[in-house]
Amino acid sequence: MDESNHSATERVININLSSVRLCLQNGDAKKALYYCQLLLAKDPDQVDVLLFAAIAARAMDDIDDAYCYADYATKIAPENPAPHSLLGDILLIQKKPQAALEKLLHSESLGDRSPQNLFNIGSAYLDLERFKEAKTKLDDALAINPAMAVAHINKGLAEHSLMNLESAIDCFDLALRNEPNNIDAKWNKSHVLLTKGDYQAGFRLFETRWQNPKVRLRKRTFESQLWLGQNDISGKTVLLHAEGGFGDTLQFIRYVKLFGKDVSLIVQCQKPLIELVRDSFSNAQIIAPGDKIPNHDFHCPLMSLPLAFGHKVGTVPAFDHYIYARDDLTYKWKSLIDKVGKLKIGLMVRGSGSFNGDKRSIQLEKLERYLPPDAGFVFLQKELLNTERKFIDSRGDWMAPCADFSGTAAICESLDIVISVDTSVAHLAAAMGKPTLLLLPFRPDWRWGEKGETTIWYPSCTLLRQPQHDDWESVFESINPAVAKIIA
């Protein structure tokens, strides 16, 4: 008899939880889910089948379906910890850490003290930036399973967020002791090493970014050889290519100045930066993504150049001024910028929004009362929120030109000071040698180091750091003294 003629009831006779479990063990989540659906058609209130269905759907990235199966299981078995634990895990995947934490803690109260559930609770606390509580739960998980690499990694992230850098490195090392090839551990360790100023070890590990799917970089393939400083490039042609954000390009494009005159350079950078980079580096051929790449002998990503040159903290090229505005654009903008007042300050309060959990952004309304009262302000944000537009329009000594990068460089040329959160405009202003106040969260990006008001990357830049998490008010209170110091 043809199987297609069997009813669902007839087909389910030879299917049981063992069949489902075997499918999942063999990596066939689709068949496992199909078997679960047959079993649920016969009896929709089978808790174990619902849990397997949720696991199978989760494995297939059908997260909404996984949620529905697990959620229904919690309703028909409210005293069973397993459905609550699984639902909490799914909510974490859905980036709903508060809801996840509630389910996971409820599961723990019902008796689930498994390493996985404790790890998930710690991960929820981590996502909620409750770092000390995260450490406690992750330690509980590791007390049961010391070889749990992901728990060591997440604990390392919590330690890093608390700026306990040595402890963070210890955590990542423990993860690597259990899983020597763990890319997450290597990648996160690189950031801590770089923050500490160990650039040689840090930049070597930073190369793992190409293997880390979370970084979302597409590794480029070229017929030429990758150059990381190991070959003599005299008389050769080298392609340098951008890989990250605009700020990364503006920071590392300085390395173009370090190549000898006998090296021919091609620089491929983001299209919005082409004109600015071309105006600033006459010794290189500048091309955009998608342009035909000329013949070359070697290639190197821009952010691999510190590794290629073997730089330590003390040998990083900290040029006073290496990005230049066009004279004609500067002339075009100067008369307009001069109208804002004698002391002209540029402001940047938001990042691009491209990073998850972006802690850089601040509210213009909260910042205003901490700004010098006798200054005029130029808002450097290219795209304005409606609230920002209304705010600026209501003040006579504020303006928002909304220019591209070349225009923003020309505007910065006429400014006295730039005050910015950690964005590409901060890099632009500092690379132009403009006095720049950089407002940093408690756990800054690695390039700004762990402490201090100065940075090896930009001599004209002053770092104003949060003394504790989310304490922007302390940063704001330091703005006026920093401006007075610059003016003096």
Secondary structure as GFF3:
##gff-version 3
##sequence-region A 1 488
A	DSSP	three_ten_helix	3	5	.	.	.	ID=ss1
A	DSSP	alpha_helix	8	12	.	.	.	ID=ss2
A	DSSP	alpha_helix	17	25	.	.	.	ID=ss3
A	DSSP	alpha_helix	29	42	.	.	.	ID=ss4
A	DSSP	alpha_helix	47	59	.	.	.	ID=ss5
A	DSSP	alpha_helix	63	76	.	.	.	ID=ss6
A	DSSP	alpha_helix	81	93	.	.	.	ID=ss7
A	DSSP	alpha_helix	97	109	.	.	.	ID=ss8
A	DSSP	alpha_helix	115	127	.	.	.	ID=ss9
A	DSSP	alpha_helix	131	144	.	.	.	ID=ss10
A	DSSP	alpha_helix	149	161	.	.	.	ID=ss11
A	DSSP	alpha_helix	165	178	.	.	.	ID=ss12
A	DSSP	alpha_helix	183	196	.	.	.	ID=ss13
A	DSSP	alpha_helix	199	206	.	.	.	ID=ss14
A	DSSP	three_ten_helix	207	211	.	.	.	ID=ss15
A	DSSP	three_ten_helix	213	215	.	.	.	ID=ss16
A	DSSP	beta_strand	225	226	.	.	.	ID=ss17
A	DSSP	beta_strand	237	241	.	.	.	ID=ss18
A	DSSP	alpha_helix	246	252	.	.	.	ID=ss19
A	DSSP	three_ten_helix	253	258	.	.	.	ID=ss20
A	DSSP	beta_strand	264	268	.	.	.	ID=ss21
A	DSSP	three_ten_helix	271	273	.	.	.	ID=ss22
A	DSSP	alpha_helix	274	280	.	.	.	ID=ss23
A	DSSP	beta_strand	284	287	.	.	.	ID=ss24
A	DSSP	beta_strand	298	301	.	.	.	ID=ss25
A	DSSP	three_ten_helix	302	304	.	.	.	ID=ss26
A	DSSP	alpha_helix	305	308	.	.	.	ID=ss27
A	DSSP	three_ten_helix	313	315	.	.	.	ID=ss28
A	DSSP	alpha_helix	327	338	.	.	.	ID=ss29
A	DSSP	beta_strand	343	348	.	.	.	ID=ss30
A	DSSP	alpha_helix	364	368	.	.	.	ID=ss31
A	DSSP	beta_strand	375	379	.	.	.	ID=ss32
A	DSSP	alpha_helix	386	393	.	.	.	ID=ss33
A	DSSP	beta_strand	398	399	.	.	.	ID=ss34
A	DSSP	alpha_helix	405	413	.	.	.	ID=ss35
A	DSSP	beta_strand	417	421	.	.	.	ID=ss36
A	DSSP	alpha_helix	424	431	.	.	.	ID=ss37
A	DSSP	beta_strand	436	440	.	.	.	ID=ss38
A	DSSP	three_ten_helix	446	448	.	.	.	ID=ss39
A	DSSP	beta_strand	461	465	.	.	.	ID=ss40
A	DSSP	alpha_helix	472	477	.	.	.	ID=ss41
A	DSSP	alpha_helix	479	487	.	.	.	ID=ss42
###
